[in-house]
Amino acid sequence: MTASLVLMASGSLRDIVTPLGYWGAWGSWAVAALAVTHRARGVPAGAMPPAWIMASYAVLGLGMFLAAAVNRDGASAYQALKIAVVAVMFVAMWRLALRLDWRRLVGAMSWAVAVVLVGLAVSKIWNPTGLPLIAGPREGSFLAVYGVLWKAGAFLLPVFLADAVATPGAWARNGLMIAACIFLVLIDGSRTGLLLLGATAAGFLAFLAWRSGWRLPGRRLRWLWAALVLLLVLQLLNTGVNMGMAWLHSGAAAPGMPSGAAAAPAAVEPARVLEGALSRTFETRIGAGDPARVKLLQASLGQVAACLPLGCGFGAMGTDIGTGAWMVVHNAYLAALGDFGILGLAGMLGFLAAAALPVWRVVRRGDRSAHGLFVVAAGGSALAYGMALMFNTFTTEMSEWGFLILMLAFAWAPAKSA
């Protein structure tokens, strides 16, 4: 489980080991997971993954296959093959979810977040890949460049919040992990990540109030003070390291500068590093808006109508918005509808329903147990993934789908020791 989480959170590994190597790592993980759960205790011999989820994979894959056949598009056929592989990955994750309890999942997540933090710290000094690293409102590492870091923070946060309530004695670990998740979203500077943070906070407080009989849960949230203090410590450490490295490189000649510093002038000017670290992301990212994505959305609406009902093939939804390069629309549902037709959209919406159903079941039954809390956390994280797809391109990469299969597997797993 830890290995799979590290592969998700360190999505930029594919830039180091090549995409083929990255898929090879996931393939090795799936073989190992299926092998150790083949006759494992706690895994029923005839256990089958949820039909709703597997049907969603089947419908999406069928839409891709039909789009490939109608348009003679090899890229769509390749996407159909990849989504079939992702479905196999889900089966492996599902069988692990039947065997592992929540304690072990939280432990695996903690190790994964630690790997990301260590990778970020090491990248301040050593960047072996040449990938541009930016010091300021958006940061990254050689394991997870900006645009990847926020996913580990935003999608793992709900489970740490649930564990903080279910296991008050583990307040130190959970406080650190909650702070680390928020920290990763903030330094990445992702607009989507920030929106998901707000949605997670609102949903968590609402469910906690419902779980407590709508009484104010103030006493139960005292551990949040530890998370806030640790978040401040992480931010100060990060700013201090940025300024220290900028000071060390400020007198270096251009040829000797690390690639990250060469790509970002702010990395060699201590004053600009401090200014960038203290600038509010709401001003630099959300406040500035995103006219490029709006133009792509407007241009793709007409394209979708022309491509129904079977779609025009993978990557058809997009345009050149004046930059001289083709850009695909940043809305995975619109892209699925235009690229793979009605079946493509139906398959994607099926995953949204699969994320919401376990949450609805817990609320409907009035399940206020620790297991119910974790199910809501996992289902909520899967819903957060669905929300993120409204602001991002369609992809079949396991650095993103990995989070979805993880949370869906545990949200649908039968009740176990929590």
N, C-alpha and C positions, 0 to 999 in steps of 0.2 A: 504493500500500500504506500509506503514511504517513497519507493522508487517511482511509482506512477505519479505521485504528487510533485516530486522534483521535476519529472519530465514535463508536467503541465506548467508549473511556475517558472521553469527555466526554458520557456518556449524558444528563445533565441539560440538554443543548442543546435537547432537545425542549420543555423548560419555557420556553425563551427564544424559539425560532423556531417554536413550536407543533408538535404531533405531525405535522401535515401537512407542515410545512417540514422536519422531521427525516427523514420518509420521502422527501420530495423530494430531500434531499441524498443519501440512500442510493441512490435511483433514478438520480440523475445519476452517482454513482460507478459503479454497475453498467454503465450505458451506456458510460461511458468505458473501464472495464476490459475489456468485451467488444470494444470498438472497437480498442483498442491491441493486443489479443491475437488479433484475427481472422486476420491473416496474419503473425503475429510469428515471428521466428526462434526456434526451440527449442520451439514449440508445434505438435505434429503436427496436420495438417489434420483428421483424423478422431478426435482425442482426445476420449474420452467420460469424464465423471466416474464415480466408482465406483458400480457398480450397487447395492451394499449400502446406500450412503447415500441414493441417490435412491429406492430402494424404501422406506426408512424414512420419507422425506418423503411418499411416495405413500400408504402405509398410514395414517400419522397424518392426512393430509388427508382420506382417505376416511372415517375414523372421525368427523372433524369434520362432514363433509358429511352422513353418515347421521344423526348426532345432530341436525343442523339440520333435516333433513327429517322425522324422527320427532316431534320436539318443536316443530316450527314455530318454531324459534329463530333469529332473525336474527343474534344475536351469534355463534353457532357457525359460521354461514355466513361471517361476516366473518373469523373466526379461520382458517377454511379458506383464504380468499383470501390472508390474510397469510402463512400457512405456505407457500403456493405461491410468493409473492414471495420469501420467505426461501430457498426452493429455487433460484430463479433467481440470487439473491445468491451462493449456494454455487457455482453453475456459474461465475460470474464470478471468485470467489476461487480456484476450482480451476484455471482457466486462467492466473491470475497465478502460482499455485504452480508450474505447469509451466515458467514462464519465469524466475522469480526464484530465486536461490540463497539459502542460509541467511545469508550475510554481509549481503545487502541486507534480509532480513527483520529481522535483529537491529538493523540501522541504523534501519529504520522504527520498530521498537518503542522504540528509544532516544529518538527524536524525540517519540513519543506520550507517553512518561513525562515528558519534559521539559515538554511542554505542560501536563500535569496539575499538575506541581509549580509552574509559573509561575502557572497559574490559581489554585492554592491560595494562593500568596504574594500575588497581587493582591487576592484576596477578603478578606485581612486588613485592607486599607485601603479598598477600594472594592467595594461590593456593589450592582450596578445592578438586580438582579431583585427584591429584597425577600424572597428565600428565607431562611429562618432558618438561620444558621450558628452552630454550637456550638463553643466553645473548651473543650477538656477531653478526656475519653476518646473522644468522637465529634466529628469535625470534617468539614467539607465546604467546597466552593467554589461559586461561581455556575455553574461548568461541570460540577461533579460533586458533588452533595450527599452527605452521609453515607449509606451504603447503596449507593453507586455506586463510590466511590473504591477500595474493597478489591478489586473485580473486576479492575481493571487490574493491581494488585499481585500478586494470587494467581494469575491465569491467565497472566501474562507471565513470572513468575519462573522457571518450569522451563526456558524457552528461554535465558534469561540464564545460568542455572546450567550448561546444556549448553555454551554458547559459552565460558564461563570455563574449562572443561576442554579444549575443542577448540582454543581460541585463547589460550594462556597469555600471549602478548604483549599482549593487550588487557585486562590485568588491571585497569587503572585505570577504563576505561569500564564493564566488567562489574561491578567492585566497587561503583561508584556506582549502577548500575542495580539490582543485587541489594539494596543498602541502601535505595534509593528504593522498590522494590516492597514490602519488609518494612515500611518506614515508612508507606506508604499503608494497609496492612492494620491496623497498630497504631493509627494515629490515627482510622481509621474505626470501630474498635472492634467490628467484625462478628464474632460468634461463629463463623459459617460460615467466614469468612476465616481466623480463627485455627486452626480445625481443619484447613483445607486447607494452611496453612503447615506444620503438624506432619506431615501426610501427605506433602507434597512433600519435606520434609527426609528422612523415613524412606525414601521411594522412591528419592530421589536417592542417598543413601548406599548403599543395597542394590545399585542398579544399578552404581554406580561400583566397589563392591567386586567384583561379578561381572565387570565389564569388566576389572578389574586382576588377575583370577585369584584373587579373595578375599584378596588381600594388603591390609594396612592402607593406605589411600590418603592417609595423613597428609601426605606431601610434596606431593601433588597439590592439597591444600586450603589451602596457605599463603596464597593470595589471599583466603581468607575473612576473614583478619585485617583486610585493607583494607576489606571490606564492613562488618565490625563497627564499625570506627572511624568510617567514613562514616555509618553508621546513628546512632551516638551524636551525631555532629556535626549531623545533620539534626534529631534530637530536641531538642538544645539550642537550635538556631536557632529551631525552631518554638515552643519554650517561651519563649524570649526575645522573639520577635515578639508572641506572645500577651500577655505581661506588659507590653510596651511599649505596645501598642494599648489594653490595659485601663487603664493609667495615664493615657494621653492622654484617654480617654473617662470616667474616673472622676469628673471634676468637671463633665461636660457635663449640661445639662438634658435631661430625658427626651425632649422633642420633637426635639431635635437629635441624638439618638443614632442610629447606623446601625441598620437593621432587625435585623441579626444580634445586636447588643448588646441591643436591646430585647426580642428573643425569648429571650435567655439571660442572666439576671442575672450568671452567672459571667464574662461577657465584660467587665463593668465593675468587677470587684473583683479586683485583682492577686493577693491572697492565695488566692482561690478558683481563679483561673486556674492558679496554681502547684500547688495541691492536686490539681486535676483532671488536670493534665498528668502528675503523678507517680503518680497512683492506678493501681493495677494493673488492667488490663482483665479479667483472670481473676476479680477480685473484683466488679467493677462489671457485667460482662456475663455471663460464663460461670457464675460463682459464684452469681449471683442466679437462674439458671434461666430458664425461659420458660413459666410456667403457661398463658398464653393459647394458645400453639401446641399444648400438650398437650391442652387442652380441645377445640380445633378438630379435632385428630387423632382424639380419642375420638368426637366427635360425627359425624365424616365416615365412620367405619368402617361404621356402620349404613346411612348414606345410599348408600354405594357398592353394597351388596348389593341395595338396592331399585332401583338404576338400571341394573343389568346386563340384557342384554348390550350395548345400543347407547348407553347413557348418557342423562343427563337434560339435557344442554345446558351451554354454557359458564357457569362460575361457580356451578354448582349445589351444589358441595361446600363447605359452610361453614355457619355459624350465627351467632347473636347470643350471645356468651358473657357477656352481662350489661352490655355497654358501651352498648347502645342502637343499635349499628350492625352491619350484616352484615359478617362477615369470612370470606374464603375460606381453605381449608385450606392450610397452608404445607408442602405436599409435592406436587411437580409430578406425580409418578407416580400417587399416589392421586387427585389432581385429574383427570388424564387418563383414568384408569379410570372414575371416576364421571361426568365430563362427556361423554366421547367413547366410552365403552365399551371393549370388549376390543381393538378395533383401535387406539384411542387409546393404550392402554398398550403394545401391541405396537410401535407406531411409536416411542414414546419409548425402549423397551428396545433397539430397533434401533440407535439412536445410541450407546448404551452399548457394544454389541457392536462397532460401527464404530470406536469409540475404542480398544477393547482389542485388536482383531485386529492392527493394525500393530505394537504392542508385543510381542505374543505371537510374531509372525513374526520379529522381530529376536532375541528371546531364544532361540527354537527353532533358528534358524540359527547362533546363536553369533556374530552380527555385532557386532564390537567396534570398528567404524570410526566416524569422526566422524559420518557420515550416520546410522548406526544410533543413535548417541547423540542426535542431533537428532530422529529419528523417535520415540524413546521419550519425549523431552521434550514434543513436540507431542501425541502420543497421551496421555501422562500429564496434560497440561493439559486435554485434552478429557474425560478421565475425572474430573478435578477439577470440571469444569463439571457433569458428571453427578452427582457427589456433592453439589454445592451445591444441585441441584434437589430433593434430599431434604429440604431445610430452607427452601425458598422456594416461593412461589406459581408456578403455571403462567403463562407469558407467551409472547408471540410478538414481543416487542420486540427490535430489532436491537442495542440496547445490551447485550444478553445473548447472543442467538444469534450475534452477530458474532464473539465469541470462539470459539464452537464451530465455525463454518464455517471460520474461519482455521486453527485447529489441525487439524481433520479434513482440510482441503485439503493442508496440508504433511505431515501424517503419512502420507497415501496417495500423495503425489507420488512419481514414480520417483526413483531415486538421481540426484543432481546434484552439481556441485562444492560441496564444503563447506569 
